[in-house]
Amino acid sequence: MKEFKVLVGTNEDNMSEVLHAALKNDVSPETFSIRCTNRAGMTFPTRYVQIVPISVHGQNYNTSIWHVSFSGIADEVYVEQIRAKHHEHRENVALRQVLKHLRQRRFLTPVHHILAQSGFQLEHPLITSLHESFVLNGDWRRAEELIHDCASVGLLENYRQACQARTRWTRIRGLDADGDVPCRRGGHAMCIDEQAAVIYLFGGWDGQRNLDDFWAYDIFLDAWRLISPATSRDKNGPGPRACHKMVFDAKTGSIYLLGRLGDTDKPELRTRVGHSASGMADASVLNLREGNVEYVGRDPRIPEASASASARMPPPHTVLPSSYTTSLCSEFYRYHTRGLDYGQWDLLAFDTAASGGPPLISDHQMEIDSEAQMIYVFGGRVADAEWEMLKFSGLYSYDIRTSRWKLYNTSDAYASQPSIPPRFGHSMVLDPRSQTLFIFGGQRDEKYLSDMYAFHIPTNTVTELFSNCSSAGGPDPCFTQRAVLDSDTQEIYVFGGLTRAKASAPPALDPDSPYWIYRYERPDVPGRWSRNLADGPAASWPQPRYAHQVVYDSKAKALYMHGGNAGLEGDDPPSDNEGEQRGPAMPDPDAQIVYAAASGSLSGGPVPASSPALAPVADADADMTRLDDFWRLEVIRPTHEEITRRALFEVRKQQFREMCEDAPSIKALTFLQTRVSAVVNHEDAEEAKAFRSLLSAHLLSAFPRGAPQIEEASGVEHEDSPPPRKRSRPSSPTPVVRWEQDPLEEGGSAPSPERFRQRTEMFERLMAFINEDSKQPDQNLVDMLAEDTLVV
């Protein structure tokens, strides 16, 4: 057996899929983690297990299972507790659906008796009062008071968070004491100390060389400070590099740095074209050109990190010296921002691979859990002597307390399903509350990825959230995009990056919507993607880019973005370094030999110049628009007052509708122009259109007062009308639900059946503003029926 599914349940007629995996074709035992919670996060018990074979390892094989064993909790007392809780949960779900259905159909007395007998609570008491005031009594003033009360106790908060967010960008122009700022660059690293309100920036690639300058930006003072112009000169300091990562430990005030693409990664080479490559970059370029091999800069269509990686690795047909492999060590650094060792670097490891950690990698991702004192590293392209072979790193954790690395098995497609394909140039963020890593996007081989995974750290469980985010309303396949997470709002903000709408399309920057928000209720359940719209004129927004860096201040709810690459532009954008002298662009001394196929498509790596089907690509690195701009972003959502206003608009729309039917037209028109108009945002096109439509939809369409109304089935025959033709008609069944007045409504002005249905429909619209855990279920019972079978 190769591919299979596992289903479990408490009875044989109601089984749920908990695993879809595949076995290796060997005799080694394999272990799989089985899901034991439902979508609501409730643990469920299991009595029956069904294994469903799907495929075998070869056409000549029959399905065979040699041995299966299960491990879990079998304690009878504990299992009974779980069974009872799960049974109670199912009863609550079913009862809430029934109660909503009965109340919708005006069976108020049964609802009252069930609630009184069971002590069950369908919804928040304020919502019950709102239903009584709005639907049963038509007490509009009381209904509006209750909406204000709901807002004051936070019942509208989830709706506010789910509203379409907008962004407010502010250009930061702070300088250091000498009037300088970090120069233009891409592929650098940043981290933030939220407590001290300081952002740290290190390294990157400026188009000519790797950098090792170290900066700090004070948010309160709006000022940069150059910590070190060259950390390679500092004791134990890191050398120049790009495509590395940094994280800040809030508990100890330490910065951890891992990974690189550095100038030292380029070995002393001797090419097979008959010329020696000197240690001087200019001589190297010259010799290669003399050998009739075009030596070019990185193609603008190749991502910054990918091109930078290739630029520093050996070209094809290269003889590697033995000293080269010793330079490909993965150093691990720590910098102290507090304490007795303030301002000092520590070299924690000369080569992390020697101690069970990742090899030398670039374009990986690194996250830190300061409370647990754990660092997580995933992905990245591996730099070794076999650069032409694409190799990717896996998922590692580093225990700060014990200084030990651990490798997780998340990328083996046979070990468990789903697996996380290795990649580089991706995004990874950590939700410390749920102990979950989110991984999405990036590049594998020549393919840009658009999948998304959640990795639950305590259980080592991988959940595929999306195989294609684009089809779920999210971004196109992307590379070197940046992402941050807000655990309070349970949102992920994604910024920029190169995208490909199709696998065959060249990489491009999306000028219309480079920013996205992913909102989730539970980390292991797919959430919802939405575009992040910007306020203000386009000139006040940062231009689209890739290979930039972002950090997030969760306390101030503000994001900071610096630098990156904006692709090819005719002219350089304005610089914050106005005094910086920028001469003519020089050839990239570390550029790679890049060839384009005759059809115009890019190759994945260096190819021999002797290939007749290939032609050299012109130097384009000098035209790349690297940036040094610095921005602050605030995510804007409607205020609580704005959400209350929208809810009041729904109430007054229903009130106006009934006034058009019952009151004089002039009174209804006055109410529309005053009370309804007061809760309308006339600058919002959709709201203004809905407001204008009220006049024609209700007031103008109402019959004039005193005008005779024609009954469709009056039974009166006119002299000029021909006698009706006699034909047999099937007898109509008597409707079960007639929305007639319930005994509980006696003593008041009960609405007519039609009006009750109108108010119930509007009440359902009001419920969209209320938190899910404080209202009746969103789904209707009749919509859950499929071919006479109840689907829950």
N, C-alpha and C positions, 0 to 999 in steps of 0.2 A: 504494500500500500504506500502511495506517495501522498497525495492530497486528501484531506478528510475534514469532516466537521464533527463537533461534539455538541449534543443537545441534552439538556437536563430538565427535570420537572418533578413535581410532587405526584403526578399521575401520568399515565402513558398517553392520555389524550390531549395534554396541554404541555408541550415541550418547547423550550426556548434555546436558541443557538447561543453558545457561550465561547466557542472557539472555532477558528478556521485556520488550519495549519497544514504543514507538510513534513514528512519524514525523510531522512537521508536513506540512501540505499546501502546500508551497512548493518552490522550487528551491534553497534554501540547503543546503549540506552539513551533515550532523550526524554527530557522533562519539559512540560508545558504549564504555564500559568493559566488557570481557568477563571473567567469572570464570575463573580459571585454577588454582584449588586445590580439592581435594575436602573433605569434611567432616572429615577427619583432618588438614587443613592441608598435605597433600602436593601439590606442583605436578605437574600432569599435562601431557603433550604432546598435540598435535593434528595429525592428518593430514587429516581430512575435516571440512568445515563444511557444515551444512545450514540453510538459511533457510526457515522455515515461515510463509507469510502466514496471518493470522488474520482480518483485516477490512480494508475499504477505506474511503476518506473519504466515499463516497457510493454510493447504490444504482446509479447509472448508470456507476460506475467499474469497470473490470477491474483485477485486480492487475498492477502493473507495477513493476519495479525498474530504474532507469536505470543506476546505477553503484554498485558495491560494491568497497571496498578494505580490506585488513587490514594492520595494523601490529603488530609484535611482535618477538620474538627468533628469528631464522632461522639463527643460527650453528650449523653442523652439529655441532661438537664439544660445544657447550653443550646443544643439543637431545638429543644422544645421552646425555649425562650425566643429564638429566632423565628421558629414557625409561627408562634403566637403573634409576634410583632408583624410579621409579613401578612398573616391572615387579617389582622386588624387594619393594616394599611389598605389591603384590597377591599375590605368592607367599607372603609371610609371613602375610598375613591368611588365605589359603586353608589353609596348612599348620597354623596354630594351630587353626582350626576342625576340621580332620581329626583332629589329635592329641587334642583334647578329646573328640571323638566316639568314637574308638577306646578311650580310657581309660575313658570312661563305660560302654562295652560290655564291658569287661574283656579287651580285646585288648592286654595289657600288653607282650607280646613284640614285636609290630610297633612299638609306641610306643618301646620301648627301642632297637630297631635304627635307627629313623628319627632319633632324637635323637643316637645315637652316630655315625651316618654323616654327618649334615648339620652337626653342631655347633650345632644350633638350640636356643634356650632358650625353652621354653613359658611359664615363669613364674619367679618368684623362687625360689632354692634352698630357702628356708624353707617355701614353699608346697608344693614337691615332697616335702619331708620330712614335712609335715603330712598330705599325702594318704597317704603310706606308713604313718604311725603310726595315723591315724584310720580309713581305709577298709580297708587291707589287713591290718593287724595288730591293730587294736582296742587299741592301747597308749594308754590314756586319760591316764596320768600324763605320758607323753612328749608327747602332743597338747596338753595344757595348758601344758607348758613352752614348746612352740613358739609358742603363741598369745601368751604373755608376751614371747617374743623378737620376734615380729612387731610388737607394740606398741612395744617399745623402739627399733626401727629405723624407726618411722614408717609402717609398712604399713597402719595403721588410721586414719591422719589424714584421708583424704578422706571416709571414712564419718562421722567425727566432725563434720567441717564440714558435711556434708549432712544431719545430724540436725536435727529440728525445733528451732528456736531459740526461746528465751524471753527476755523483756526484764525488766530490773530498773530501775525508775524511782526516782530520788532527787530530792526537791525541794531546790533550792538557795535558801538564804535569806540569802546574803551581802549586806551593805550597803556604802555608801561611808562616808567619814569623817564625814559629816553625818547618817548614818542613812537615806539615800535610795537608791532604785533607779530604773531607767528606768520611766517611767509606762506605763500601759496603751496598747497600740497594735497595729496590724496593718499589713501592707504595708511593713514596715521592712526593713533589710538588715543582714546579719552576715557576718563572716569571722573566721578564726582563724589566729594565729601559733603553730604547733605547737611550734616550737623554744623560744619564750619562754613558752608556755602562757598566752596572752592572747587573749581573744575581744573583737572590736570590734563595736559596734552603733551604727547611725546612722539617724535620721529615722523616717518612718512617719506614720500617720494615727491620731489619738486619738479620732476621732468629731466633733471640733470644728474641727480645723485640722491642717495638715501640720506636721511637726516637723523641726527641724534640730539637735537635741542629739546630741552625740557622746560615747559611753561606751566604757570598756574594763573587762573583767572579768578579774582575775588568778585563774587556776584554783588555783594553789598557796596563795595567801593567802585565797582565798574572799572576795574583796572587789571591789566596783565602784569605778570612778574616773571622775568626770565630766571628760572632756578639754575639752569646750567646751559651754557651755549653748546657744550659737547660732553655728553655723559661718558663717552669713551675715554675721556681724560680723567674722570672721577674714579676713585678707588672702587673696584668691583662693579663699575657702571657698565651698562649695556652699550654695544656699539651701534653704528648707524643701521637702520632697518626700516622696513615697511611691511604692511600686511600682518602685523602682530596684534596682540590684544592685551588690555589691562583691565583689572578689576580693583575696586576699593573695598577694604575690610573696615566696615563701620565700627566694629568692636575694638580693634587694635590700632586703627589709623594707618594700616599698611597698604601699599600698592603692590600688586603681583603682576608680573609681566612675563609673557610666554609667546614663543614663535617669532619668526622673522623671514624676510627676504633681504639679505644684507649684501653689501659690496664684497665682504669676505667670502661669500658663497661662490664667487667666480674663481675657478682654479687657474693656475698657469697652464696654458694649453699649447699644443702643437698641432696645427691643422694638417689635413692630408692634401691640401692644395699646394703644398710646397713652400709655405712661408711660416715663420715663427710668429706666434702671437706674443708680443712684448708685454711686460707688466704695465706699461703705459697705455692708457686707454686710447689715446690718439694714434699711437703706433699700431695698436691692434686693429683699429678701423682701417688705417691706411693699408696695412699688409693684406687684410681680407679683400679690400677693393682691388689691390694689385693682383690678387689671385683670381680675378674675373668672377668673384662671388659678390653679388650686391649685398652690402651690409646695411641694413635699414633699421629705422626706429620702429616702435610698436604701431601696428595698424590701429586707427581710432575705433574700429569696430570691435577690437578685442578688449575685453574688460581690463581695467587698470591693473587689478591684482594678477589676472591670468597672464597678461602681457609682461608685467613686471617679473613674474615668476620665470617665464621663458627667457627673459632678458638676462637673468642671472645664472642660468643653467647652461651646461655645455651644449654647443651646437652639434649636429650630427657629424659622424666620422671624426670623432675626437678621441685622443688617447689621454686617459685620466692618470695623473700621477698618484702614487700611493698616499701622499699627504692630503689628497682631496677629501677622502672619506672621513678623515679626522676632523676636518673643518665643519662637517655637516652634523654638528652636535646641537642638541636642543637645550640651550641654557634656560634656566628658570631664575628670575630675579625678584627681589623684594626691596621696596623703598619705604623708609620710615618717615611719616609726617608728624609724629608725636614722640614723646618720651625721650629717654637718654640718648637714643640713637638717631635723633631727629636729623634729617638731611642726609642720611647715609644709605648706601646700597648694600644689599647682601646677595651673593651668588649662592642660591639655595642648591642648585644642581648644575654641574657642567654638562650633563646629558641626561635628560629625564628618561630616555628610553632605557638607560642602563639600570634604572631603579623601578622599572615596571610602568613607566609613564609613556606619554606619546613621543614619537620620533620628531625630528625637526619638521615643522608644519608651518603653513601660511594660509591666510584667509580661512581660518577656523573661527570658532566662537567660544567665549569663556564667560561663565556666570559664577557668582559667589553667593553663598548663604552664610551671612555673617553670624547669625545666631547659632547655626549648627557647625560653623567653622569648616565648611566644605566648599571646594571649588570644583566646577564641572566644565569639562572641555570636550567639544564634539567637532568632528569633521576636520577639514583642511586638507590641502594637498601636501603630500609627503615629499620632501626634498632629499634625494639620495643619489647614488651614482648612476642609477637607471632612470634618469629624468624623463626619457622618452616614453616610459611606461607610466601611465597615470595610476597613482596610488593615493588612497585616501585614508585618513585616520578615523578611528572609532570614537566611542564615548568613554571618557575617563572621569574619575573623581579623584580629588586630592584632599586628604584629611590634613588640615593645617596643624592640628594638635600632635598627630603621630608622624607627619611628614611621609605618608604612604600613599601610593597611587593604586587605583583599582580600575580594571577594564571591565565594562559591561558588554554583554553579548546582545547587541541590539540590531546588528547589521546582517546576521546570518539568516538568509531567507528560509533555510530548512529548519532552523532551531525553533522558531515560533512565528506565527503570523498574527498581525503584520510585523514586518521588520522595517527598519529605517535605512534606506539606501545611503551609503556613504556619499559625501558631497563636499564642496567648498564654495565659499562666497555666499553662504546661506545666512539665515537668522536663527537665533536661539535666545529665548528669554525664560526666566525662572519665576514661578509663582511660589514664594516661600510658604504661604499658608497651606496650600494643598500639596506642597512638595512635588510639583509637576514642572517638567521642562517642555516647552513648546518649540518645535523645530520645523522650519518650512523654507521653501524656496532654495535657491542656489543653483549650482551647476554640477553635472556629472557627465564625464566624457564631453561630447559636443552638445548635450541637451540641457536647456534651462528647465528647471523644475518648478512645479506649481502645487506640490503636495504639502500636507501639513500633518504632523504627528504630535501626540502628547505622550510623554514618558513619565510614569508615576515612579518616583525614586524608591520609596519604601518597599514596593512589591515588584520592582523591575518589570512593570507591565507597559507594553507599547500599545497605543490606540491610534489607528489611522483616522484622523478627523476628516480629511478631504484627500481624495486622490487627485483632484483638480480644483483648486480654489477658484479658478476663473468661472467654471460652470456653476459655482455656488455664489456668484456675485462678487467674488474677490478679485485680486490683482492677477494680471497675466503672469506666465512664468517669468521669474525675475532673478537677478544676480547682483550681488553686492548691495542689496537694499539693507536698510538699518531698521531695527525694531526695538521698542522698549515696552515694558509692562507696568500697569498700575494695578496692584493687587486689591486696592480699595474698591475701585469701580469694576474690576475684572475685565480690563480692556487691554488690548495690544495695539500700539500705534506703529505703523509701518511707513517708512519714508524713503522715497526715491529708488534708485537702482536701475539697471538696464533691464529691459523687458523684450520678450519675443511673443508676438501674438500667435505665430505659427513656428513650428520647428525649423522650417526652411527659411524663415524670414531673418534678415540680419538684426543684430541687437540694436535697440533704439531707446531713447529717453522719452517717456510719456509726458508731453507738455501739458496735458489737460488734467490728469488726476494722478500725481505721483504720491499722494498720501492716502492711507487707508486706516480704518479702525476695525478691529476684530473684537466683538463683545461675546462673552460666554457666561453661562450660568454655572455650569459644571465643566471642569477641565477635560473630562473624558467624553463629553457629549458635544457634537458639532455646534458651534455658535453661529453668529451672523456677521457678515462683512458689510461695510458701508463706506462710501467715499467720504473723505475728509475735505469739506469745502472751505475755501479761504475767503475771508472778509476783505473788503477794500479793493482798490484797483490792482491790476496785475503787476504794475510796476513796484508795488510794495511787498511782493512775495519773493522768496528766494527762487532762483531759476532751477529747473530740474537738474539732477546730478547723480553721480554714483561714486563709490569709493570715498564717501564722506564719513563723518562720525557724529553720533548723537549720544547725549546722556539725558537722564530724566531725574528731576527733583520731585519726588513723590510728596514731599511736604508742601511745597509751593505749587504743585501741579503745573510745572513748567518744564519744557523741553528745550535743550540747547543743541544747535547744529553748527558744525564748522567744516569749511573747506570742501574738498572733493573734486570731481572732474565733471565739467559741464559739456564734454564732447568737443566737437569742432566748431569754432566761431571765427568770424573774420577778424575781430579785434578782441583784445583782452578786456575784461570787465574792469570797472574802477576798483582800485585796490585800497585797502585800509593803510597800506604802507605807501603813502604818497611820495615819500622821499627815497624810495627804493629805486635804484637804477636798473632798468631792465634793458639789456643789450639784445642784439639779434639772437634768435634761437640757434643753439648749437646742436650738432648731432648727438644723440644719446650714446654716451660711451659704453653703456652696458646693454645696448639694444640687442635684439635677437635677429637671427636670419629668418625672415618671414617670407613665405611665398603664397601667392594666390593662384588657384586653379584657373585654367583658361576660361572657365564659365563664370568666373568672378566670385566663387564661393571661397570661404576661408578654410585652410587646413587646420587640423587640431594641434599641430606642433610643427617643429622644423622638419623640412623635407630636403633631400639632396638637390643641389642645384643642377645636377646633370639630368634631372627628369625632364623630358622633352615637352610634357604637357603642362609644365608650370612656368610661370613668369614672375619676376621679382615685383614686389610692391614698393611704391615710393615711400620715402620717409615722411611720416605724419606726426611723430611725437612732438615736434616743435610747434605744431598747430593746436595741440590739445589745450583746452582752456581749464587749467587748474585754478582753484579758487582759494581765497583767504578770508572770505566773508564769514561773519559770526552772527547767528540769529537766535532769538528767543521766541518760543511758540507757546501760546496758551490755547487750550481747547475750550471753546465757548459753547455752553449749552443754555437752553432757556432757563430763566430764573423760576423760583417757585411761584412768584406772582404771575409770570407769563403762563405757566401750566394751569393755574387756577382760572385765569381769564379764558383760556381755551375751553375748559370744562363749563364755565358759566355761559359761554356762547352756545353750547349744545342745549343747555337748559332753556335759554331764552328763545332759541329757535323753535322748540316744541311749544313754548308758551305763545309765541306769535302765531304759530300754525293753528292753535285752538282759538285764538282771538279772531282769526280770519273767518272761522266757522261760526262763532257764537256772538261776537261783539260787532258794533258798527264799524264800517270800513275805516272811517276817519280815526277811530280810536286805535285800531290795529296799525294804521299807517304811522300814527304818532309814536306808538310803541317801537316800531321798527326804526324810525329815524332817531330816536333818543336812546332807549334802553338797550336795544340790540346793537346799534351802531357803536355804543360806548365800549363794548367788549369785542370789537373787531379790529384786527390789525390791518388797516387799509393799505399799508405798504406791502403786505404779502399778497401776491397776485391770486393765489388759490383761495385764500380767505375772502378777499374782496369780491371775487367772482361768486363764491358761495353766498355771500351777503346779498349781492345784487339779484341772484336767482330767487331769493325768498319772495320778492315782490311778485314775480310772474308765476312762481310755482304755487303760491298759496292765496295771496290777496286778489290778484287779477283773475285767477281761475275760479274763485268762489262765485256761486250764483248770487245775482243781485237780491238784496233784501226784499221780500214780498213777491218776487217773481214766481210764477207757478213752476213747480218741478214735475217733470214727466217721469212717471214710473215705467220702467221697462216692461214689467209684467202686470199692468193695471187691470187687464181683463176687459177693458172698455173697447167696444167695436165702433168705429166711425162709419158714417153712411157711405163715404166714398171709398172706403177700403174694401178690398175683396175679402170674401170669407177665407179664413185660414184653411190650409190644406191639412187633411187629417193624415197623421202618420204615427206609427207606433214608436214609442220611446222607452228605452230601458228605465226601470225605476231606479232613482238615485238612492244610495244607501244613506241612512241617517248619520250625520257626522258624530263621531265620539266626542270631539272637543268643540264646544260652542262658545267658549270664553264668556259664559254668562255669569251674572253676579253671584259671588260666593256668600254663604251665610255670615261669614266674618265681616262682610262689608255692610251689613244692615245698620241703619242708623246714620249713615253718611250719604254724601252725593257720589255714588259709585259711578265710574265711567262706563260708557257703552262698550260693547264687545270690540267694536272697531277702534275706539279710542284707547282701550286697554292694550290692544295689540300695538298701536302706534307708540304709546308710552313705553311699553316693554322693549320695543325695538330701540328707542332712544336711550333707555336705561342700559342696554347692552353696549351702546356706543360710549356711554359714560364709564362703563367698567374698563374700557381700554386705558383709562388714566390711573387705575387702582393697582397696587402691588398684587402679584399673583397669589401670595399666601394670605391675602386679606379679603378675597372675593370668591364668588362662585366660580366653578370651572369655566374655562373659556370655550371648550368644545361642547356642542350640543349633543344630547343623547341620540337623536334621530340621525345625526351625521355619522355616528359610530356604528350604524347598522349596515351590513354588507351582505346582501342575499340571505336575509333572515338569520344571519350569524352575527352575534355581538363581538366586535373586535375592540378590545381594551388595550 
